[in-house]
Amino acid sequence: MISYTKLLEDMTKAIVEHPDEVNVSQDGEEGEDIVLTLNVAESDMGMVIGKHGNIAKALRTVVKAAGKLDDKKITVEIK
């Protein structure tokens, strides 16, 4: 089984200026649904979201694809 929190954390740390402030928490797991909350430094928020939300969309796509391997539906919230 894949650690979705570790996957999201590693990808995010690679693109931000303050990797020590990246925090990913799993808010709940109800059956097949998993909610991950990504917290980053306020100054890194623009890097994580990207132009027109492209970086955020890419992060969500990779994590969702990993979840499909275990028949899980993963939602990523960025705060």
C-alpha positions as CSV (number, residue, x, y, z in Angstrom):
1,M,0.0,0.0,0.0
2,I,1.2,3.4,-0.9
3,S,1.7,6.2,1.7
4,Y,-0.3,9.0,0.1
5,T,0.8,11.5,2.7
6,K,4.5,10.8,2.0
7,L,4.0,10.9,-1.8
8,L,2.3,14.4,-1.6
9,E,4.8,15.6,1.0
10,D,7.8,14.6,-1.1
11,M,6.4,16.1,-4.3
12,T,5.6,19.4,-2.5
13,K,8.9,19.7,-0.7
14,A,10.7,19.5,-4.1
15,I,9.0,22.6,-5.4
16,V,8.9,25.0,-2.4
17,E,11.5,27.3,-0.9
18,H,10.6,26.3,2.7
19,P,10.4,22.5,2.6
20,D,10.6,22.3,6.4
21,E,7.2,24.0,6.7
22,V,5.4,21.4,4.4
23,N,2.9,19.4,6.4
24,V,0.4,16.8,5.0
25,S,-2.3,15.3,7.2
26,Q,-4.9,12.7,6.5
27,D,-8.1,14.1,7.8
28,G,-10.2,10.9,7.5
29,E,-10.8,7.7,5.7
30,E,-14.3,6.5,5.2
31,G,-14.3,3.4,3.1
32,E,-12.7,4.3,-0.2
33,D,-12.5,8.1,0.4
34,I,-9.4,9.7,1.8
35,V,-9.0,13.5,2.4
36,L,-5.4,14.9,2.5
37,T,-4.8,18.4,3.7
38,L,-1.6,20.1,2.5
39,N,-0.2,23.0,4.5
40,V,2.7,25.1,3.2
41,A,4.3,28.4,4.2
42,E,2.3,31.4,3.1
43,S,5.1,32.6,0.9
44,D,5.2,29.2,-0.9
45,M,1.4,29.1,-1.7
46,G,1.9,30.6,-5.1
47,M,4.5,28.0,-6.1
48,V,2.2,25.2,-5.0
49,I,-0.8,26.5,-6.8
50,G,1.1,27.6,-9.9
51,K,-0.3,29.7,-12.8
52,H,-3.9,29.1,-13.3
53,G,-3.7,26.3,-10.7
54,N,-1.7,24.0,-13.0
55,I,0.8,22.8,-10.3
56,A,-2.0,22.1,-7.8
57,K,-3.9,20.2,-10.5
58,A,-0.8,18.1,-11.3
59,L,-0.2,17.3,-7.6
60,R,-3.9,16.2,-7.3
61,T,-3.7,14.1,-10.4
62,V,-0.6,12.2,-9.3
63,V,-2.1,11.4,-5.9
64,K,-5.4,10.4,-7.3
65,A,-3.7,8.1,-9.8
66,A,-1.8,6.5,-6.9
67,G,-5.0,6.0,-5.1
68,K,-6.6,4.2,-8.0
69,L,-4.0,1.5,-7.5
70,D,-5.6,0.7,-4.2
71,D,-9.2,1.5,-5.3
72,K,-9.2,4.7,-3.2
73,K,-10.7,8.1,-4.0
74,I,-8.3,10.8,-2.7
75,T,-9.1,14.4,-2.3
76,V,-6.3,17.0,-1.8
77,E,-7.1,20.2,0.0
78,I,-4.5,23.0,0.0
79,K,-4.4,25.4,2.9
